[in-house]
């Protein structure tokens, strides 16, 4: 009796598990074909020379594609700008985003208005922002130089035609769109800090800066670090902004790594090489996430 | 910060920052709007007229007449809403499977789905393109719906699973004792309880679908969504961007977004925060 009961519950458990797998199957199939399969596929392709313009037959070349990455001047320029873009954009995002999140967390009559305004850049498609920015930074007819000329008459600068100003323009557009997003995510952590702590600090006569440094900042540090990892990864893989705003120019100076991969694989049809760049990009991302997670656990331990 | 500290000086300071911030965010958007109702010829003028002298809807008319705005709008809506619906169905089922049954295999599968959010679109583009073309889904509405659905899965899974984990198993067991079928239990008991989570993912997913440029750009050519269409508007000399058309099409996309965001400010805010902290 006991035994049959045992096998019965075993069978029912197994049956239920089978049902569970059937429930998750559609999601697994779709995600499997659209992410797992392509990742395995680029891993394989990165060791082959696949030039669709020359011949459709892949040729095994070992690590040649990877070696080429470090000698290709176009790619080195992409890596350079991707680094500049990521480092400057993420550090500004952290500073401006944190400050904005403090403002979003303030109780005042304009709170609902401010929060709505801040959601608009987040919700707008990057392609719309980028296309508008392309015109906004136009020397003669764009509004940026127009406003400048109202302060400094005769001001002329063709932002998107010069390497350093084009890069500055791309970074500032990225900030316009994404500082609000960073701030909203940071706000989530701010809302967890109880009012009692602030009240106690106030009673003890702490200044506003002291309160921020010793109460607010330690409490949101972990979130800021987590967000920095995600925003770094998103910056490294940004595509839309360059596509819409500069098309990589002038002279490939704003072509981010993601944009270069797409140019190699869809315009130059150099699929093997593009796969190798994608693999490197993917490894860099994995390292950043892994290292970042480690840093977070360290900070977490130090805090407690 | 705290109520005690709100001196009048502090309040003025907060308002000054708020208003200057609003200018930085709203001015470009307003400029897009005024450009869109300015006749094309008057846009090539310096200094810029921020209030158009001869406001006109001609640019919009041209969008509808010559640029097939209606079909692009139609495609965007059909693809977005179908993907949101399909994603909701399969993610609800999957979230139920993951949260009500535990096994090693299932936890690994769940982790794979959540971490697959880290695989960027550019990394998988070429093999996925070849695959989609091989199975005959390239440049088709069903193909785009499946790809959009796939993009929505990780975020939806995180939100739905977290929510479902907080609904006690006792509710399931009570239903089973009453002898309802699995389908009845899900349709009439569990899913209605999840309404807040469902509302959250629908709102965030809607914005994400509208924002998607990459998917329709690389996995379709004849079918154009609004996000792709804004980059392919015809310009007179083939080089400069046709700002009168770009600004009006931009506004066609922005206006619904502004209305949507103003109505659902609270829910969207909570939705972003719920997904972000866990991710």
Contacts between the chains, C-beta under 8 A, distances in Angstrom:
chain1	res1	chain2	res2	distance
A	16	B	101	6.0
A	17	B	101	5.7
A	17	B	103	5.8
A	17	B	106	7.9
A	19	B	97	7.5
A	19	B	101	7.8
A	19	B	182	7.6
A	20	B	97	4.1
A	20	B	98	7.5
A	20	B	100	6.8
A	20	B	101	3.7
A	20	B	103	7.7
A	20	B	106	6.3
A	21	B	97	7.0
A	21	B	105	7.8
A	21	B	106	7.4
A	22	B	97	7.6
A	23	B	93	4.5
A	23	B	94	5.9
A	23	B	96	5.8
A	23	B	97	3.1
A	24	B	93	7.4
A	24	B	94	4.3
A	24	B	97	4.2
A	24	B	98	6.1
A	24	B	106	7.0
A	24	B	109	6.2
A	24	B	110	8.0
A	26	B	90	4.2
A	26	B	93	6.9
A	26	B	94	7.1
A	27	B	90	5.2
A	27	B	91	6.3
A	27	B	93	7.8
A	27	B	94	4.1
A	27	B	113	6.4
A	27	B	153	5.8
A	27	B	157	7.0
A	28	B	94	7.8
A	28	B	109	5.9
A	28	B	113	7.2
A	30	B	90	7.3
A	30	B	146	6.5
A	30	B	149	6.3
A	30	B	150	5.0
A	30	B	153	6.7
A	31	B	112	7.6
A	31	B	113	5.5
A	31	B	116	5.6
A	31	B	150	6.1
A	31	B	153	5.6
A	31	B	154	7.9
A	33	B	131	7.0
A	34	B	124	7.1
A	34	B	128	6.2
A	34	B	146	7.8
A	34	B	147	6.6
A	34	B	150	4.1
A	35	B	116	4.4
A	35	B	119	4.8
A	35	B	124	6.0
A	35	B	150	7.5
A	36	B	112	7.4
A	36	B	116	7.2
A	37	B	127	6.9
A	37	B	128	7.8
A	37	B	131	6.7
A	38	B	119	7.8
A	38	B	123	7.3
A	38	B	124	3.4
A	38	B	125	7.7
A	38	B	126	7.8
A	38	B	127	4.0
A	38	B	128	4.6
A	38	B	131	7.3
A	39	B	119	6.0
A	39	B	123	6.9
A	39	B	124	6.3
A	41	B	127	3.6
A	41	B	131	8.0
A	42	B	123	6.5
A	42	B	124	7.3
A	42	B	126	7.1
A	42	B	127	5.9
A	45	B	126	7.7
A	45	B	127	7.2
A	100	B	21	7.6
A	102	B	1	7.8
A	103	B	14	7.1
A	103	B	17	6.1
A	103	B	18	7.1
A	103	B	21	7.7
A	105	B	1	7.6
A	106	B	1	6.5
A	106	B	14	5.9
A	107	B	3	6.8
A	107	B	6	7.8
A	108	B	6	7.6
A	108	B	11	6.4
A	108	B	14	5.5
A	108	B	15	7.6
A	110	B	14	7.9
A	110	B	15	6.7
A	110	B	18	5.3
A	112	B	265	6.6
A	113	B	18	7.7
A	113	B	22	7.8
A	114	B	18	5.3
A	114	B	21	7.5
A	114	B	22	7.6
A	115	B	265	5.6
A	115	B	269	6.1
A	116	B	261	6.1
A	116	B	262	5.2
A	116	B	265	4.7
A	117	B	21	7.3
A	117	B	22	5.2
A	117	B	25	5.4
A	117	B	26	6.7
A	118	B	21	7.9
A	118	B	25	7.3
A	119	B	261	4.6
A	119	B	265	6.3
A	119	B	268	6.1
A	119	B	269	7.0
A	120	B	25	6.3
A	120	B	26	7.9
A	120	B	29	6.9
A	120	B	257	7.1
A	120	B	258	6.0
A	120	B	261	6.0
A	121	B	25	6.0
A	122	B	207	8.0
A	122	B	272	7.6
A	123	B	207	5.0
A	123	B	211	7.7
A	123	B	257	4.8
A	123	B	260	7.4
A	123	B	261	5.3
A	123	B	268	7.8
A	124	B	211	7.8
A	124	B	253	7.7
A	124	B	254	6.1
A	124	B	257	6.2
A	125	B	210	6.2
A	125	B	211	4.4
A	125	B	213	6.6
A	125	B	227	5.3
A	125	B	253	6.3
A	126	B	211	6.9
A	126	B	213	7.0
A	127	B	213	4.5
A	127	B	227	5.1
A	127	B	228	8.0
A	127	B	230	6.1
A	127	B	231	6.3
A	128	B	227	7.7
A	128	B	230	6.2
A	128	B	250	4.7
A	128	B	253	5.5
A	128	B	254	6.6
A	131	B	230	5.8
A	131	B	231	6.7
A	131	B	241	6.6
A	131	B	246	5.2
A	131	B	250	6.7
A	132	B	28	6.5
A	132	B	32	5.4
A	132	B	246	7.3
A	132	B	247	7.2
A	132	B	250	5.9
A	134	B	241	5.9
A	135	B	35	7.9
A	135	B	241	6.2
A	135	B	243	4.8
A	135	B	246	7.0
A	135	B	247	7.7
A	136	B	28	6.4
A	136	B	31	7.4
A	140	B	44	7.8
A	140	B	46	4.9
A	141	B	43	6.4
A	141	B	44	5.8
A	141	B	45	7.0
A	141	B	46	6.1
A	141	B	48	6.7
A	141	B	243	7.5
A	143	B	27	7.8
A	143	B	28	7.2
A	143	B	31	5.0
A	143	B	48	5.9
A	143	B	50	7.9
A	146	B	46	6.8
A	146	B	47	5.6
A	146	B	48	4.4
A	149	B	46	7.8
A	149	B	47	6.7
A	150	B	47	7.4
A	176	B	24	7.4
A	176	B	25	7.6
A	176	B	28	7.6
A	180	B	25	7.7
A	181	B	272	7.6
A	184	B	269	6.3
A	184	B	272	5.2
A	184	B	273	6.6
A	184	B	276	7.8
A	185	B	272	6.7
A	185	B	273	6.7
A	185	B	276	4.1
A	185	B	277	7.6
A	187	B	269	7.9
A	187	B	273	6.6
A	188	B	273	3.7
A	188	B	274	8.0
A	188	B	276	6.1
A	188	B	277	5.0
A	189	B	277	7.3
A	191	B	273	7.9
A	195	B	2	6.3
A	198	B	1	6.0
A	198	B	2	4.4
A	199	B	2	6.1
A	199	B	4	7.0
A	202	B	2	6.2
A	202	B	4	5.6
A	202	B	5	6.7
A	208	B	1	7.3
A	208	B	5	7.3
A	211	B	1	7.2
A	223	B	277	7.2
A	227	B	276	7.5
A	230	B	279	7.2
A	233	B	118	6.8
A	233	B	120	7.7
A	237	B	120	3.7
A	237	B	121	7.4
A	237	B	122	5.9
A	237	B	123	7.6
A	239	B	121	6.9
A	239	B	122	5.7
A	239	B	214	6.1
A	240	B	213	5.1
A	240	B	214	6.9
A	243	B	213	7.3
A	243	B	217	7.9
A	243	B	231	7.4
A	244	B	213	7.6
A	244	B	231	6.5
A	258	B	120	6.9
A	258	B	122	4.2
A	261	B	122	5.0
A	261	B	123	7.6
A	261	B	125	7.7
A	262	B	122	5.9
A	262	B	125	6.6
A	262	B	218	7.8
A	265	B	125	6.8
A	265	B	126	4.3
A	266	B	125	7.6
A	266	B	126	7.4
A	266	B	129	7.8
A	266	B	218	7.0
A	271	B	126	5.7
A	274	B	126	6.2
A	275	B	126	6.9
A	278	B	122	6.8
A	278	B	123	4.5
A	278	B	126	7.9
A	281	B	120	7.5
A	281	B	122	7.6
A	281	B	123	6.4
A	282	B	119	7.5
A	282	B	120	7.8
A	282	B	123	5.3
A	285	B	118	6.6
A	285	B	120	7.3
A	286	B	118	7.8
A	289	B	118	6.6
